[in-house]
Amino acid sequence: MKKIALLMISIISFFTYNINVFAKDTVYSLNKYNDEKLTIIDKSYNSKQKTDGFVVAGTYNKKGDNGKKQSNVIYAKMDTYGNTSWVHSYKSANVVSSNISNVLYLYDEENKITGYSLVISFKDSNDIEKNIFLKIDLNGKVIEEKASSLDENILIKKLIHINNEGYIGIANSNEKAYLIRYDKDFNLIYKKEYQEDNISFSAYQDIIQIHKDNNIIGYATIVNIKKDNSSQIKLINNDLDGNIINTIKDNFEANSNPKLEMSDDGFIVYGITNELKLTNNKSTSYFINTYNSELEEVNDSVGSTPIAKDKVLKLLPVIEDNKIKEYLLLYINDVDSSIEVTKINMDGLEKSKIKKINNTYYNISNFNTNNNILYIIGQINCPEDDDCDYNNNSLFLISDQDKVIEVKQSDNRNIIIGTCIFVGLIILLIVLVRMYKKNKK
């Protein structure tokens, strides 16, 4: 009996102290400026063209001469362990506030990455908004600050790289949308206004390359227009020169907020759908539509988890050997506000949920992955009862994909209690069997 009692105590102690169904994540912050928030994350490179961490960028706030908050750009390099290599902020004469829309790679003639370009929008003291390209080398040192050559109050929303030929992207003014093209040195090649009869407003939302056999054959763009007192979202096919060929789709849901992502053949459209009946009386989830290089919709899938429609929704391709292996989809669960990441296969279908983080005060904006590790960025909103250096800190969260899905703390306790009861029943059964055998003799 002593051996059995000792065995029981040992097993219960093991489970009590070692069972942990929480996936422990490591949180870092730049913790340098007030109201920091990171919005952009992309892989960083060293001089040997090897990935060595991430370039992150976002904004912080400070009070201007008028006493109001003004946003300013912050950018940094962090390694895969959360250590900061360098941190800088954008400061320029006559700039009242600034923001950031892109971080791009700089390439040499051999298509090697030599640094980064930050696409920064700023407002001067005359309330005029402009864009500049802030070129930095691999060590974060500013190489050049270059004007975008766009007219006043036309702001770049997104730029994407075109092989070794430069960049193409989208820009918007107060009422008009433009497709823009730059060479490798960010000299403006063209600016094409979106044209359609009888429209009073147009704004581009996204752009992506259309691939076929490892070649770019055109572009897909999403534009929001107003016409006859009504709004419409259109998916457009553009040729290599940026000219509109045709409309692929024009019947998106009103608040679907569609986005684009690349594919090895064609492209992907994803966004919000409200045409579902889910648990907890929720109706909003995600949709993923896959188009091939012939612009045919080959797959149309919807999620089964209620998601917050006003929070982050990001689809990330996982690339191995220059091929897309699968996708990762990050969203905020609308039932418990947890951060979730789901694997999506090449047909746009959900494979498995790999991450669930109980979210009490994280404001998530973006994420990336490296060697099966998730890197999630945003802002930490410090609770009133916590002692933080700043009220709002930048968030750089490192999370191992292979760890178990997180559950509530009460569920964690229930698992431990249930395990102890199960072990106790097994030991009780052993004792009864021994007593039975003893009495039988």
Secondary structure, 3 states (H helix, E strand, C coil): CHHHHHHHHHHHHHHHHHCCCCCCCEEECCCCCCCCEEEEEEEEECCCCCEEEEEEEEEEEEECCCCCEEEEEEEEEECCCCCEEEEEECCCCCEEEEEEEEEEEEECCCCCEEEEEEEEEEEECCCCEEEEEEEEECCCCEEEEEECCCCCCCEEEEEEEECCCEEEEEEECCCCEEEEEECCCCCEEEEEECCCCCEEEEEEEEEEEEEECCEEEEEEEEEEEEECCEEEEEEEEECCCCCEEEEEECCCCCCCCCEEEECCCEEEEEEEECCCCCHHHCCCEEEEEEECCCCCEEEEEECCCCECCCCCEEEEEEEECCEEEEEEEEEEECCCCCEEEEEECCCCCEEEEEEEECCCCEEEEEEEEECCEEEEEEEEECCCCCCCCCCEEEEEEEEECCCCCCCCHHHHHHHHHHHHHHHHHHHHHHHHHHHHHHHHC
